[in-house]
Amino acid sequence: SAQIADLQQKLLDADNGDRAKQRWDSIATILEAKCALKYLLGELVSSKVQESKLQSSLEQSKASCSDVQKMLIEERNHITELEAEFQNQLVVQEQQHQEKV
């Protein structure tokens, strides 16, 4: 069944390739060629617009990611400072306790 499915897929791919070739081969007049080119240019413009939107979205995501990374670094630094301060307070408390004892 796997071989049959593979053969069916190959036939579908070949059929699609033949159809595309037949479409281009069937263009016989300047008017048909003009319509085909108009369609292709429309598709090209559409894909370029989509690419531009995706590129813009990617740039915004990169900027956002960079901002989040900066915030993360700042928070880590702040936590490190708080831990150091806590350790200092702990040492002071221990010293005071030792003096009392």
C-alpha positions as CSV (number, residue, x, y, z in Angstrom):
1,S,0.0,0.0,0.0
2,A,2.9,2.3,0.6
3,Q,4.2,1.7,-2.9
4,I,0.8,2.3,-4.3
5,A,0.5,5.6,-2.4
6,D,4.0,6.6,-3.6
7,L,3.1,5.9,-7.2
8,Q,-0.2,7.8,-6.9
9,Q,1.7,10.8,-5.5
10,K,4.2,10.6,-8.3
11,L,1.4,10.5,-10.9
12,L,-0.3,13.5,-9.3
13,D,3.0,15.4,-9.3
14,A,3.6,14.6,-12.9
15,D,0.1,15.5,-13.8
16,N,0.4,18.9,-12.1
17,G,3.7,19.5,-13.9
18,D,2.1,18.6,-17.2
19,R,-0.9,20.9,-16.6
20,A,1.4,23.9,-15.8
21,K,3.4,23.2,-19.0
22,Q,0.2,22.8,-21.0
23,R,-1.1,26.1,-19.7
24,W,2.0,27.9,-20.8
25,D,2.0,26.0,-24.1
26,S,-1.6,26.9,-24.7
27,I,-0.9,30.7,-24.8
28,A,-1.2,31.5,-28.4
29,T,-2.0,35.2,-28.7
30,I,-0.5,38.4,-27.4
31,L,-3.7,39.1,-25.5
32,E,-3.4,35.7,-23.6
33,A,0.3,36.4,-22.9
34,K,-0.6,39.9,-21.7
35,C,-3.3,38.5,-19.4
36,A,-0.8,35.8,-18.1
37,L,1.8,38.5,-17.4
38,K,-0.7,40.7,-15.7
39,Y,-1.7,37.8,-13.4
40,L,1.9,36.9,-12.7
41,L,2.9,40.5,-11.9
42,G,-0.1,40.7,-9.6
43,E,1.0,37.6,-7.8
44,L,4.6,39.0,-7.6
45,V,3.4,42.3,-6.1
46,S,1.2,40.4,-3.7
47,S,4.1,38.1,-2.6
48,K,6.4,41.2,-2.2
49,V,3.9,43.0,0.0
50,Q,3.5,39.8,2.1
51,E,7.3,39.5,2.3
52,S,7.6,43.1,3.4
53,K,4.9,42.7,6.1
54,L,6.7,39.6,7.3
55,Q,10.0,41.3,7.3
56,S,8.5,44.2,9.3
57,S,7.0,41.8,11.8
58,L,10.3,40.0,12.1
59,E,12.1,43.3,12.8
60,Q,9.5,44.3,15.4
61,S,9.9,40.8,17.1
62,K,13.6,41.2,17.1
63,A,13.4,44.6,18.8
64,S,10.9,43.3,21.3
65,C,13.1,40.3,22.0
66,S,16.1,42.6,22.5
67,D,14.1,44.8,25.0
68,V,13.0,41.7,26.9
69,Q,16.6,40.5,27.1
70,K,17.7,43.9,28.4
71,M,15.0,43.8,31.0
72,L,16.0,40.3,32.0
73,I,19.6,41.3,32.4
74,E,18.6,44.3,34.5
75,E,16.4,42.1,36.7
76,R,19.2,39.6,37.2
77,N,21.6,42.4,38.2
78,H,19.0,43.7,40.6
79,I,18.5,40.2,42.1
80,T,22.3,39.9,42.5
81,E,22.5,43.2,44.3
82,L,19.6,42.2,46.6
83,E,21.3,38.9,47.3
84,A,24.5,40.6,48.2
85,E,22.7,43.1,50.4
86,F,20.9,40.2,52.1
87,Q,24.1,38.4,52.7
88,N,25.6,41.6,54.2
89,Q,22.6,42.0,56.5
90,L,22.9,38.3,57.5
91,V,26.6,38.8,58.4
92,V,25.7,41.9,60.4
93,Q,23.0,40.0,62.2
94,E,25.3,37.1,63.0
95,Q,27.9,39.5,64.3
96,Q,25.4,41.2,66.5
97,H,24.1,37.9,67.8
98,Q,27.7,36.8,68.6
99,E,28.3,40.1,70.5
100,K,25.2,39.5,72.5
101,V,26.2,36.0,73.3
